[in-house]
Each structure stands twice: as C-alpha cells, then as structure tokens.
C-alpha cells in the first residue's frame, strides 16, 4: 500500500521549524519517491484538525505515517486513533488543555508573524480531541528528553504504555539532535 508522511509541528511553530526541515531534507535525500506533507497548522485546535483531515483525505487509499512534535504529537495521536497508520511523536503534549490554559490571550507566531488570541473555547476543543486510551500503541514510537522545560516527560511515559519508547536524559523541549534519529524513525514508520 502506498504511504504518505505527514509532519505536524507544535504550538507557535511552523513548517520552517528545525525538525520539520531536517525531516524534509532527510526524505528528499533518502526516500525521494515518498510523499511528505508538512502543513502549516492553524493556530486553533479544531481548525488545525480540520486542515489535517483535509490533507489525509487528499491522499485516498494511502497509509498515513505521522511525525508530531509537542502539540503536533497530541494531534498525531488523535489522527492515528481515527485513521490508523503509524506515528513517531517527539516530546508530545499529553494534556495540552492544562498547559495552554496558562497561555490564554494574544500571541504572535514567531515563524509566521500571525497574531491570534487563544480563548477558553480553544481549550475545550483540545479536551474534545484528547485520546483517553491509545488503542494501538505498538504503532507509536515516543521520543522523549527528560530535560524538556515545558512538558513533563513522565506524562507521556504513563499515557503511551505499550508503545516503543526512547527516553534520553537531559536535552530540552526541542529534542536536541533530533536528526540522529531520522534513519531509525523512517525504518520504524515504513516497516509493515
């Protein structure tokens, strides 16, 4: 079956983020025939999911392989639960509805310069997208660094029981030296 890779960036990020660009360069160099999509996600959760779903539907019959970072990991978990496939999630946001409750108000995306206002309704949207029980954890690889200054990596360890898991000491929320894992990430994703 044909496959498509969909990279989902995090909150206040963009397709221009370092990990997204490293992933794109790796695919172009090593898997030039493999379609890869790195959408610019909407700043609001429901709009982001709707955009990802349109993208998935634009690849009918293909298996979706997700790579998600931070909030993108949360969104990838939702998409995997709904559409199947496989996912690699990097320092995923496990309970973003708790974390982002502290971020209500006006923001400017540092990559796109778009301004937007996060409201309580958007927190409710995140709660609606939460996957309580991951149904096929064997299709997920979780990459965590204990030095993540934004998210508590132990939340992901608890949530993704049964998934392949790599926990590195130190590091930070960006997942330092992510590019080291790209060969293994694609072996995991492309393995039937």
C-alpha positions in Angstrom: 0.0 0.0 0.0 1.2 3.5 -0.8 2.2 5.7 2.1 2.4 9.4 2.9 4.3 11.1 5.7 2.6 14.0 7.5 4.8 16.1 9.8 2.8 18.0 12.4 4.6 20.9 14.1 3.9 22.2 17.6 2.2 25.3 19.1 3.8 28.6 18.0 5.8 26.7 15.4 5.6 26.2 11.6 6.8 24.0 8.7 10.0 26.1 8.9 11.0 24.7 12.3 14.3 22.9 12.5 12.9 19.4 13.0 10.4 19.8 10.1 13.2 21.0 7.8 15.5 18.2 8.9 12.8 15.7 8.2 12.1 17.1 4.8 15.8 17.1 3.8 16.1 13.5 5.0 13.2 12.3 3.0 14.4 14.1 -0.2 17.9 12.6 0.2 16.9 9.0 1.2 13.3 8.4 0.1 12.7 10.8 -2.8 9.7 8.8 -4.0 7.9 9.0 -0.6 5.3 11.8 -0.5 5.8 14.1 2.5 3.4 16.8 3.7 4.4 19.5 6.2 1.3 21.6 6.6 1.1 25.0 8.2 -1.3 24.2 11.0 -4.0 26.6 12.1 -3.4 28.3 15.4 -6.6 26.9 16.8 -7.1 23.2 17.6 -10.3 22.4 15.7 -9.2 24.3 12.6 -5.8 22.5 12.8 -7.5 19.1 12.9 -9.8 20.0 10.1 -6.8 21.0 8.0 -5.0 17.8 8.7 -8.1 15.8 7.9 -8.5 17.5 4.5 -4.8 16.6 3.9 -5.4 13.0 4.8 -8.4 12.9 2.5 -6.3 14.3 -0.3 -4.3 11.0 -0.2 -7.1 8.4 -0.6 -6.0 4.8 -0.1 -2.6 5.8 1.3 -1.4 4.8 4.8 -0.7 7.9 6.8 2.6 8.0 8.7 2.7 10.9 11.2 5.6 12.6 12.8 4.4 15.0 15.5 6.3 17.3 17.8 4.8 18.7 21.0 1.2 19.7 20.3 1.8 18.0 16.9 2.3 14.8 18.8 -1.1 15.3 20.5 -2.7 15.9 17.1 -0.9 12.9 15.6 -2.2 10.7 18.4 -5.8 11.8 17.5 -5.2 11.2 13.8 -3.7 7.8 14.4 -6.7 6.8 16.5 -9.1 7.9 13.8 -7.3 6.9 10.6 -4.8 4.2 11.6 -1.2 4.2 10.3 1.9 4.8 12.4 3.3 7.7 14.3 6.6 8.9 15.8 5.9 11.6 18.4 8.6 13.8 19.8 8.2 15.3 23.3 4.4 15.1 22.8 2.0 17.4 24.7 -0.1 14.9 26.6 -2.5 17.3 28.3 -2.2 20.5 26.3 -5.6 21.6 27.6 -3.9 22.0 31.0 -0.7 23.6 29.7 -2.3 26.1 27.3 -4.8 27.2 30.0 -1.9 29.4 31.1 -1.5 30.8 27.6 -4.9 32.4 27.1 -4.8 35.7 25.4 -2.9 37.3 22.4 0.0 35.6 20.7 2.2 36.2 17.7 3.6 33.1 16.0 7.4 33.7 15.8 7.7 32.0 12.4 4.7 33.3 10.6 4.2 36.6 12.4 0.5 35.8 12.5 -1.3 37.2 15.5 -4.1 35.2 17.2 -6.0 35.1 20.5 -6.2 31.8 22.5 -9.6 31.6 24.3 -11.2 29.2 26.7 -13.2 27.7 23.7 -9.9 26.5 22.2 -9.0 24.8 25.5 -12.4 23.0 25.2 -11.5 22.0 21.6 -8.3 20.3 22.9 -10.3 18.4 25.6 -12.6 17.1 22.8 -9.5 15.9 20.8 -7.9 14.0 23.7 -7.5 10.3 23.2 -8.2 8.7 26.6 -6.9 5.3 25.7 -4.4 4.7 22.8 -5.8 1.7 21.0 -2.7 0.5 19.0 0.3 1.7 21.0 2.6 -0.7 19.0 2.2 1.7 16.1 3.7 4.6 18.0 7.3 5.4 18.9 7.7 8.1 21.5 10.9 10.1 21.7 11.4 11.9 25.0 14.1 14.0 26.6 13.9 14.3 30.4 15.2 17.9 30.3 12.1 19.2 28.5 11.5 22.5 30.2 7.9 22.8 29.0 6.4 19.3 29.4 6.8 16.6 32.0 8.1 13.7 30.0 6.6 11.3 32.6 3.1 12.1 31.4 4.0 10.6 28.0 5.6 7.6 29.7 2.3 6.9 31.5 0.0 7.6 28.6 1.8 5.6 25.9 2.3 2.4 27.8 3.0 -0.4 25.2 4.4 2.0 22.7 8.1 1.9 21.6 9.7 4.5 23.8 13.1 6.2 23.9 13.8 8.3 27.0 17.0 10.3 26.9 18.5 12.0 29.9 18.9 15.8 29.5 18.0 17.6 26.3 15.2 20.1 26.1 11.7 20.6 24.6 13.1 21.0 21.1 14.6 17.4 21.4 18.3 18.1 20.9 20.0 16.4 18.0 16.7 15.0 16.6 18.4 14.4 13.2 20.3 11.4 14.8 17.0 9.5 14.9 15.8 10.1 11.3 17.1 6.9 9.8 15.5 4.8 12.6 12.3 6.9 12.5 11.8 6.1 8.9 12.7 2.4 9.4 10.0 2.3 12.1 7.4 4.1 10.0 8.0 2.2 6.8 8.2 -1.3 8.3 5.0 -3.2 7.6 
